[in-house]
Structures are given as structure tokens and as C-alpha cells.
């Protein structure tokens, strides 16, 4: 799955810093994952979050950034947040073969 991030400055009322938003490639465009919007108070934190988003696995449903250990934690995450969309066993078959977004978009048409 090809991902990108957007970095936006936080307002003075928000304390300055940056907002990092994960975007997932869904074919002809990138889908913003506002649920994963991360506040970063400084450039060092922002650089770390951007690196994680670009190099770690990301939930294709909500944009949650997983740890450096691949998909570790996906089952618990999916069951607690997305089981109402698709059961974990079926979702994992699609996620593990990088077909989740393609299939879900086709079902939405």
C-alpha cells in the first residue's frame, strides 16, 4: 500500500507546532485519514511521526499507524474498531494481499 502524509501548521490557539495527517492511496487519489491526525509540538516529533507513517503498516480503514513490527496488533485493533464493517478473517485476507481498498471501493460502487 502506498502512503503519503500531509503536514499542516497548527494555529497559535492550538499551541503552534504541526498536524500530521496520514493519506492512503486508493487508486486515482489519496484518501485522508482524519482519525489518525497527530499533533506534533515540534519539528523533531513531526519528523518521527512522518517517518513512521511512511515506513510502517497503516490500517486501511482508519489510518492507525502500527509499530515497527509490521502488522503486529492488527487483529486486536480490527476486532475492537472495525468488526462491524467486515469480520477480521475476511478483512485480513484482503489486507495481507494488499487488496482491501480495491475490494471495498468496488463494493461501494
C-alpha positions in Angstrom: 0.0 0.0 0.0 1.4 3.3 -1.0 1.0 6.0 1.6 1.8 9.7 2.0 1.4 12.3 4.7 0.4 15.9 4.8 1.9 18.3 7.3 0.0 21.4 8.3 0.9 24.1 10.8 -1.1 24.2 14.0 -2.6 27.5 14.8 -1.4 29.7 17.7 -4.6 28.8 19.6 -3.5 25.1 19.3 -0.1 26.0 20.7 1.8 26.1 17.4 3.6 23.0 16.1 2.2 20.8 13.4 -0.6 18.4 12.4 0.4 15.3 10.5 -2.4 13.5 8.6 -2.0 10.1 7.0 -3.2 9.6 3.4 -3.7 6.2 1.8 -3.6 5.6 -2.0 -7.0 4.5 -3.2 -6.3 4.3 -6.9 -6.8 7.7 -8.5 -6.4 9.8 -5.4 -5.2 9.7 -1.8 -7.8 9.3 1.0 -7.2 11.5 4.1 -7.4 9.6 7.3 -8.5 12.3 9.7 -9.0 9.8 12.5 -5.2 9.5 12.6 -4.4 13.2 12.7 -1.4 13.6 15.0 -0.4 16.8 16.8 3.3 17.4 16.9 4.6 20.2 19.1 8.0 20.5 17.4 9.9 19.5 14.2 11.6 16.5 15.7 8.3 14.9 16.8 6.8 15.8 13.4 9.7 14.1 11.6 9.3 11.0 13.7 5.6 10.7 13.0 6.1 11.3 9.3 8.8 8.6 9.2 6.5 6.1 11.0 3.6 6.9 8.6 5.8 6.3 5.6 7.6 3.2 6.8 5.1 1.3 9.0 1.9 -0.5 8.2 -1.3 1.6 8.3 -4.8 0.4 8.9 -6.6 0.8 5.6 -9.9 1.7 7.4 -8.9 4.4 9.8 -5.2 5.2 9.2 -3.9 3.9 12.6 -0.1 3.6 12.3 1.2 0.3 13.6 4.5 -0.3 15.4 7.8 -1.1 13.6 6.8 -4.8 13.8 4.7 -5.0 10.7 1.1 -5.8 11.2 1.6 -6.7 14.9 -1.6 -5.7 16.7 -3.9 -5.6 13.6 -6.2 -8.4 14.9 -7.0 -6.7 18.2 -7.2 -3.3 16.5 -9.6 -4.6 13.8 -11.8 -6.5 16.2 -12.2 -3.5 18.6 -12.7 -0.9 15.9 -13.8 -2.3 12.6 -15.5 -5.7 13.1 -18.9 -4.1 12.2 -17.5 -3.3 8.7 -16.1 -6.7 7.9 -15.1 -9.6 10.1 -11.4 -9.9 10.9 -10.7 -13.2 9.0 -12.1 -11.8 5.7 -10.5 -8.4 6.2 -7.1 -10.0 6.9 -7.3 -11.9 3.7 -7.7 -8.7 1.8 -5.2 -6.6 3.9 -2.4 -9.2 3.8 -2.6 -9.3 0.0 -2.9 -5.5 -0.4 -6.5 -5.8 -1.8 -8.6 -4.3 0.9 -9.0 -0.9 -0.6 -9.6 -2.2 -4.1 -12.3 -4.6 -3.0 -14.0 -2.1 -0.6 -14.1 0.5 -3.4 -15.6 -2.0 -5.8 -18.3 -2.9 -3.2 -19.2 0.7 -2.7 -20.0 1.3 -6.4 
